[in-house]
Amino acid sequence: MRVLGEGFENVEEGILTVERLRNNIRRDLHFQFPDSFPYGHQGTSVAELADEMFRNEQTNAFSQLQCMNCDFLDDTIN
């Protein structure tokens, strides 16, 4: 998403065209994941694209079960 955001800034400033930005992102995705993002007429999964675009390696939140009656505290789940 960072690359996409920076690319839109470059489009706004006239440094890149939208088409060039699209091609740059396609190239990067194909280079990193050639089986999931092939060139040509072979399709790409929108779900895989969304998963890669929104992937975040940092933990944003977690959940944890806790019983107020018996003081049970379960492990956290990221």
N, CA, C and O atoms as CSV, one atom per row, in Angstrom:
chain,resi,resn,atom,element,x,y,z
A,1,MET,N,N,0.823,-1.188,0.000
A,1,MET,CA,C,0.000,0.000,0.000
A,1,MET,C,C,0.870,1.256,0.000
A,1,MET,O,O,0.489,2.283,-0.561
A,2,ARG,N,N,2.036,1.165,0.632
A,2,ARG,CA,C,2.940,2.311,0.643
A,2,ARG,C,C,3.340,2.683,-0.778
A,2,ARG,O,O,3.323,3.857,-1.147
A,3,VAL,N,N,3.698,1.684,-1.570
A,3,VAL,CA,C,4.105,1.927,-2.953
A,3,VAL,C,C,2.947,2.543,-3.734
A,3,VAL,O,O,3.153,3.459,-4.531
A,4,LEU,N,N,1.748,2.052,-3.512
A,4,LEU,CA,C,0.582,2.590,-4.194
A,4,LEU,C,C,0.322,4.036,-3.783
A,4,LEU,O,O,0.050,4.884,-4.633
A,5,GLY,N,N,0.403,4.319,-2.496
A,5,GLY,CA,C,0.201,5.685,-2.009
A,5,GLY,C,C,1.231,6.652,-2.556
A,5,GLY,O,O,0.890,7.749,-2.998
A,6,GLU,N,N,2.497,6.243,-2.527
A,6,GLU,CA,C,3.553,7.091,-3.081
A,6,GLU,C,C,3.368,7.265,-4.584
A,6,GLU,O,O,3.629,8.332,-5.138
A,7,GLY,N,N,2.915,6.199,-5.229
A,7,GLY,CA,C,2.671,6.286,-6.667
A,7,GLY,C,C,1.575,7.284,-6.999
A,7,GLY,O,O,1.703,8.043,-7.960
A,8,PHE,N,N,0.497,7.295,-6.218
A,8,PHE,CA,C,-0.581,8.261,-6.452
A,8,PHE,C,C,-0.085,9.692,-6.241
A,8,PHE,O,O,-0.509,10.610,-6.943
A,9,GLU,N,N,0.808,9.875,-5.277
A,9,GLU,CA,C,1.400,11.208,-5.098
A,9,GLU,C,C,2.194,11.598,-6.341
A,9,GLU,O,O,2.129,12.743,-6.788
A,10,ASN,N,N,2.940,10.652,-6.897
A,10,ASN,CA,C,3.712,10.923,-8.110
A,10,ASN,C,C,2.809,11.205,-9.308
A,10,ASN,O,O,3.142,12.029,-10.159
A,11,VAL,N,N,1.671,10.522,-9.374
A,11,VAL,CA,C,0.710,10.789,-10.443
A,11,VAL,C,C,0.166,12.201,-10.292
A,11,VAL,O,O,0.056,12.940,-11.271
A,12,GLU,N,N,-0.173,12.571,-9.068
A,12,GLU,CA,C,-0.707,13.903,-8.814
A,12,GLU,C,C,0.300,14.997,-9.181
A,12,GLU,O,O,-0.081,16.066,-9.657
A,13,GLU,N,N,1.582,14.722,-8.955
A,13,GLU,CA,C,2.635,15.696,-9.264
A,13,GLU,C,C,3.072,15.651,-10.729
A,13,GLU,O,O,3.916,16.439,-11.155
A,14,GLY,N,N,2.492,14.724,-11.494
A,14,GLY,CA,C,2.830,14.632,-12.912
A,14,GLY,C,C,4.101,13.867,-13.207
A,14,GLY,O,O,4.580,13.883,-14.340
A,15,ILE,N,N,4.659,13.196,-12.209
A,15,ILE,CA,C,5.897,12.428,-12.391
A,15,ILE,C,C,5.606,11.094,-13.072
A,15,ILE,O,O,6.402,10.625,-13.885
A,16,LEU,N,N,4.469,10.481,-12.744
A,16,LEU,CA,C,4.056,9.195,-13.298
A,16,LEU,C,C,2.669,9.318,-13.903
A,16,LEU,O,O,1.892,10.196,-13.528
A,17,THR,N,N,2.366,8.434,-14.839
A,17,THR,CA,C,0.984,8.281,-15.289
A,17,THR,C,C,0.359,7.147,-14.480
A,17,THR,O,O,1.071,6.343,-13.877
A,18,VAL,N,N,-0.952,7.086,-14.471
A,18,VAL,CA,C,-1.644,6.003,-13.767
A,18,VAL,C,C,-1.264,4.661,-14.388
A,18,VAL,O,O,-1.100,3.667,-13.680
A,19,GLU,N,N,-1.127,4.637,-15.693
A,19,GLU,CA,C,-0.764,3.396,-16.379
A,19,GLU,C,C,0.630,2.924,-15.976
A,19,GLU,O,O,0.840,1.729,-15.767
A,20,ARG,N,N,1.590,3.853,-15.864
A,20,ARG,CA,C,2.949,3.493,-15.461
A,20,ARG,C,C,2.946,2.983,-14.023
A,20,ARG,O,O,3.643,2.019,-13.707
A,21,LEU,N,N,2.172,3.620,-13.153
A,21,LEU,CA,C,2.052,3.158,-11.767
A,21,LEU,C,C,1.503,1.742,-11.738
A,21,LEU,O,O,2.038,0.877,-11.043
A,22,ARG,N,N,0.435,1.504,-12.492
A,22,ARG,CA,C,-0.147,0.160,-12.565
A,22,ARG,C,C,0.891,-0.855,-13.026
A,22,ARG,O,O,1.023,-1.927,-12.435
A,23,ASN,N,N,1.622,-0.520,-14.072
A,23,ASN,CA,C,2.626,-1.449,-14.600
A,23,ASN,C,C,3.743,-1.700,-13.597
A,23,ASN,O,O,4.235,-2.823,-13.490
A,24,ASN,N,N,4.146,-0.673,-12.865
A,24,ASN,CA,C,5.191,-0.851,-11.844
A,24,ASN,C,C,4.726,-1.802,-10.747
A,24,ASN,O,O,5.484,-2.666,-10.307
A,25,ILE,N,N,3.493,-1.644,-10.313
A,25,ILE,CA,C,2.970,-2.510,-9.256
A,25,ILE,C,C,2.806,-3.933,-9.773
A,25,ILE,O,O,3.114,-4.890,-9.063
A,26,ARG,N,N,2.325,-4.078,-11.004
A,26,ARG,CA,C,2.205,-5.419,-11.596
A,26,ARG,C,C,3.562,-6.097,-11.681
A,26,ARG,O,O,3.690,-7.281,-11.370
A,27,ARG,N,N,4.571,-5.351,-12.102
A,27,ARG,CA,C,5.932,-5.896,-12.208
A,27,ARG,C,C,6.436,-6.355,-10.844
A,27,ARG,O,O,6.982,-7.451,-10.716
A,28,ASP,N,N,6.253,-5.512,-9.822
A,28,ASP,CA,C,6.719,-5.862,-8.476
A,28,ASP,C,C,6.010,-7.100,-7.935
A,28,ASP,O,O,6.647,-7.985,-7.364
A,29,LEU,N,N,4.688,-7.161,-8.115
A,29,LEU,CA,C,3.941,-8.327,-7.642
A,29,LEU,C,C,4.364,-9.585,-8.385
A,29,LEU,O,O,4.517,-10.645,-7.778
A,30,HIS,N,N,4.553,-9.474,-9.693
A,30,HIS,CA,C,4.985,-10.633,-10.475
A,30,HIS,C,C,6.380,-11.093,-10.057
A,30,HIS,O,O,6.637,-12.294,-9.967
A,31,PHE,N,N,7.275,-10.150,-9.802
A,31,PHE,CA,C,8.634,-10.498,-9.400
A,31,PHE,C,C,8.631,-11.243,-8.062
A,31,PHE,O,O,9.356,-12.224,-7.899
A,32,GLN,N,N,7.819,-10.781,-7.104
A,32,GLN,CA,C,7.786,-11.393,-5.779
A,32,GLN,C,C,6.969,-12.686,-5.749
A,32,GLN,O,O,7.316,-13.617,-5.022
A,33,PHE,N,N,5.891,-12.752,-6.530
A,33,PHE,CA,C,4.973,-13.893,-6.494
A,33,PHE,C,C,4.563,-14.283,-7.915
A,33,PHE,O,O,3.410,-14.079,-8.293
A,34,PRO,N,N,5.485,-14.841,-8.713
A,34,PRO,CA,C,5.191,-15.111,-10.125
A,34,PRO,C,C,4.039,-16.091,-10.352
A,34,PRO,O,O,3.337,-15.984,-11.358
A,35,ASP,N,N,3.832,-17.031,-9.449
A,35,ASP,CA,C,2.741,-17.996,-9.632
A,35,ASP,C,C,1.371,-17.364,-9.375
A,35,ASP,O,O,0.387,-17.714,-10.027
A,36,SER,N,N,1.316,-16.447,-8.437
A,36,SER,CA,C,0.037,-15.812,-8.093
A,36,SER,C,C,-0.303,-14.640,-9.001
A,36,SER,O,O,-1.477,-14.340,-9.217
A,37,PHE,N,N,0.726,-13.970,-9.538
A,37,PHE,CA,C,0.506,-12.772,-10.351
A,37,PHE,C,C,1.243,-12.894,-11.677
A,37,PHE,O,O,2.246,-12.217,-11.903
A,38,PRO,N,N,0.736,-13.767,-12.562
A,38,PRO,CA,C,1.407,-13.991,-13.844
A,38,PRO,C,C,1.127,-12.863,-14.832
A,38,PRO,O,O,0.154,-12.122,-14.685
A,39,TYR,N,N,1.979,-12.742,-15.827
A,39,TYR,CA,C,1.735,-11.839,-16.948
A,39,TYR,C,C,0.890,-12.565,-17.982
A,39,TYR,O,O,0.757,-13.788,-17.931
A,40,GLY,N,N,0.333,-11.839,-18.893
A,40,GLY,CA,C,-0.417,-12.433,-19.985
A,40,GLY,C,C,-1.905,-12.505,-19.693
A,40,GLY,O,O,-2.445,-11.722,-18.912
A,41,HIS,N,N,-2.556,-13.467,-20.343
A,41,HIS,CA,C,-4.015,-13.581,-20.256
A,41,HIS,C,C,-4.479,-14.478,-19.119
A,41,HIS,O,O,-5.682,-14.663,-18.932
A,42,GLN,N,N,-3.559,-15.031,-18.369
A,42,GLN,CA,C,-3.917,-15.879,-17.239
A,42,GLN,C,C,-4.457,-15.002,-16.118
A,42,GLN,O,O,-3.903,-13.938,-15.843
A,43,GLY,N,N,-5.522,-15.434,-15.475
A,43,GLY,CA,C,-6.173,-14.623,-14.448
A,43,GLY,C,C,-5.421,-14.572,-13.134
A,43,GLY,O,O,-4.531,-15.378,-12.865
A,44,THR,N,N,-5.808,-13.598,-12.325
A,44,THR,CA,C,-5.248,-13.410,-10.993
A,44,THR,C,C,-6.394,-13.349,-10.000
A,44,THR,O,O,-7.432,-12.750,-10.282
A,45,SER,N,N,-6.217,-13.953,-8.859
A,45,SER,CA,C,-7.235,-13.943,-7.820
A,45,SER,C,C,-7.300,-12.568,-7.157
A,45,SER,O,O,-6.288,-12.053,-6.681
A,46,VAL,N,N,-8.481,-11.988,-7.132
A,46,VAL,CA,C,-8.664,-10.697,-6.467
A,46,VAL,C,C,-8.423,-10.850,-4.967
A,46,VAL,O,O,-7.897,-9.942,-4.323
A,47,ALA,N,N,-8.806,-11.996,-4.414
A,47,ALA,CA,C,-8.579,-12.239,-2.981
A,47,ALA,C,C,-7.084,-12.270,-2.667
A,47,ALA,O,O,-6.657,-11.714,-1.656
A,48,GLU,N,N,-6.283,-12.914,-3.522
A,48,GLU,CA,C,-4.830,-12.935,-3.304
A,48,GLU,C,C,-4.231,-11.547,-3.453
A,48,GLU,O,O,-3.325,-11.172,-2.709
A,49,LEU,N,N,-4.740,-10.784,-4.419
A,49,LEU,CA,C,-4.259,-9.418,-4.607
A,49,LEU,C,C,-4.556,-8.582,-3.367
A,49,LEU,O,O,-3.676,-7.875,-2.875
A,50,ALA,N,N,-5.778,-8.651,-2.858
A,50,ALA,CA,C,-6.145,-7.898,-1.655
A,50,ALA,C,C,-5.312,-8.350,-0.458
A,50,ALA,O,O,-4.883,-7.526,0.350
A,51,ASP,N,N,-5.086,-9.654,-0.346
A,51,ASP,CA,C,-4.283,-10.174,0.757
A,51,ASP,C,C,-2.868,-9.615,0.725
A,51,ASP,O,O,-2.332,-9.234,1.765
A,52,GLU,N,N,-2.261,-9.560,-0.446
A,52,GLU,CA,C,-0.904,-9.023,-0.560
A,52,GLU,C,C,-0.876,-7.509,-0.372
A,52,GLU,O,O,0.032,-6.981,0.271
A,53,MET,N,N,-1.858,-6.812,-0.925
A,53,MET,CA,C,-1.872,-5.352,-0.837
A,53,MET,C,C,-2.064,-4.870,0.601
A,53,MET,O,O,-1.498,-3.854,1.003
A,54,PHE,N,N,-2.861,-5.600,1.366
A,54,PHE,CA,C,-3.172,-5.161,2.724
A,54,PHE,C,C,-2.406,-5.929,3.793
A,54,PHE,O,O,-2.690,-5.783,4.982
A,55,ARG,N,N,-1.442,-6.740,3.385
A,55,ARG,CA,C,-0.653,-7.519,4.356
A,55,ARG,C,C,0.106,-6.562,5.276
A,55,ARG,O,O,0.675,-5.562,4.837
A,56,ASN,N,N,0.097,-6.898,6.551
A,56,ASN,CA,C,0.790,-6.101,7.552
A,56,ASN,C,C,1.458,-7.072,8.516
A,56,ASN,O,O,0.778,-7.854,9.181
A,57,GLU,N,N,2.757,-7.027,8.594
A,57,GLU,CA,C,3.507,-7.952,9.441
A,57,GLU,C,C,3.461,-7.566,10.915
A,57,GLU,O,O,3.789,-8.378,11.780
A,58,GLN,N,N,3.059,-6.339,11.205
A,58,GLN,CA,C,2.998,-5.887,12.591
A,58,GLN,C,C,1.632,-6.219,13.190
A,58,GLN,O,O,0.616,-6.177,12.495
A,59,THR,N,N,1.615,-6.548,14.477
A,59,THR,CA,C,0.368,-6.827,15.165
A,59,THR,C,C,-0.358,-5.516,15.435
A,59,THR,O,O,0.195,-4.598,16.041
A,60,ASN,N,N,-1.606,-5.442,14.977
A,60,ASN,CA,C,-2.404,-4.246,15.182
A,60,ASN,C,C,-3.330,-4.370,16.380
A,60,ASN,O,O,-3.697,-3.376,17.006
A,61,ALA,N,N,-3.702,-5.604,16.689
A,61,ALA,CA,C,-4.644,-5.836,17.784
A,61,ALA,C,C,-4.533,-7.290,18.222
A,61,ALA,O,O,-3.927,-8.112,17.534
A,62,PHE,N,N,-5.107,-7.590,19.344
A,62,PHE,CA,C,-5.174,-8.969,19.806
A,62,PHE,C,C,-6.448,-9.143,20.608
A,62,PHE,O,O,-7.057,-8.174,21.063
A,63,SER,N,N,-6.844,-10.415,20.774
A,63,SER,CA,C,-7.995,-10.723,21.620
A,63,SER,C,C,-7.555,-11.725,22.670
A,63,SER,O,O,-6.592,-12.469,22.485
A,64,GLN,N,N,-8.279,-11.725,23.767
A,64,GLN,CA,C,-7.942,-12.613,24.870
A,64,GLN,C,C,-9.200,-12.847,25.704
A,64,GLN,O,O,-9.880,-11.906,26.113
A,65,LEU,N,N,-9.487,-14.116,25.943
A,65,LEU,CA,C,-10.641,-14.456,26.778
A,65,LEU,C,C,-10.256,-14.388,28.241
A,65,LEU,O,O,-9.203,-14.878,28.649
A,66,GLN,N,N,-11.134,-13.766,29.029
A,66,GLN,CA,C,-10.880,-13.637,30.460
A,66,GLN,C,C,-12.206,-13.793,31.190
A,66,GLN,O,O,-13.197,-13.152,30.840
A,67,CYS,N,N,-12.217,-14.649,32.205
A,67,CYS,CA,C,-13.405,-14.844,33.021
A,67,CYS,C,C,-13.276,-14.002,34.288
A,67,CYS,O,O,-12.303,-14.125,35.032
A,68,MET,N,N,-14.242,-13.171,34.515
A,68,MET,CA,C,-14.218,-12.292,35.683
A,68,MET,C,C,-14.586,-13.051,36.969
A,68,MET,O,O,-14.300,-12.576,38.068
A,69,ASN,N,N,-15.221,-14.234,36.833
A,69,ASN,CA,C,-15.636,-15.012,38.010
A,69,ASN,C,C,-14.540,-15.927,38.530
A,69,ASN,O,O,-14.334,-16.020,39.740
A,70,CYS,N,N,-13.828,-16.609,37.623
A,70,CYS,CA,C,-12.855,-17.604,38.078
A,70,CYS,C,C,-11.415,-17.205,37.778
A,70,CYS,O,O,-10.508,-18.003,38.014
A,71,ASP,N,N,-11.175,-16.012,37.272
A,71,ASP,CA,C,-9.845,-15.510,36.946
A,71,ASP,C,C,-9.139,-16.299,35.842
A,71,ASP,O,O,-7.915,-16.251,35.727
A,72,PHE,N,N,-9.917,-17.028,35.026
A,72,PHE,CA,C,-9.344,-17.712,33.873
A,72,PHE,C,C,-8.855,-16.663,32.879
A,72,PHE,O,O,-9.553,-15.685,32.608
A,73,LEU,N,N,-7.664,-16.864,32.340
A,73,LEU,CA,C,-7.114,-15.968,31.345
A,73,LEU,C,C,-6.491,-16.809,30.224
A,73,LEU,O,O,-5.495,-17.499,30.444
A,74,ASP,N,N,-7.073,-16.750,29.038
A,74,ASP,CA,C,-6.616,-17.536,27.902
A,74,ASP,C,C,-5.430,-16.844,27.223
A,74,ASP,O,O,-5.154,-15.673,27.488
A,75,ASP,N,N,-4.742,-17.562,26.363
A,75,ASP,CA,C,-3.644,-16.988,25.599
A,75,ASP,C,C,-4.176,-15.916,24.651
A,75,ASP,O,O,-5.336,-15.952,24.238
A,76,THR,N,N,-3.319,-14.974,24.318
A,76,THR,CA,C,-3.721,-13.927,23.369
A,76,THR,C,C,-3.696,-14.482,21.948
A,76,THR,O,O,-2.925,-15.388,21.632
A,77,ILE,N,N,-4.546,-13.928,21.111
A,77,ILE,CA,C,-4.611,-14.274,19.683
A,77,ILE,C,C,-4.424,-12.985,18.912
A,77,ILE,O,O,-5.215,-12.052,19.049
A,78,ASN,N,N,-3.374,-12.929,18.099
A,78,ASN,CA,C,-3.118,-11.735,17.288
A,78,ASN,C,C,-4.157,-11.612,16.190
A,78,ASN,O,O,-4.112,-10.669,15.400
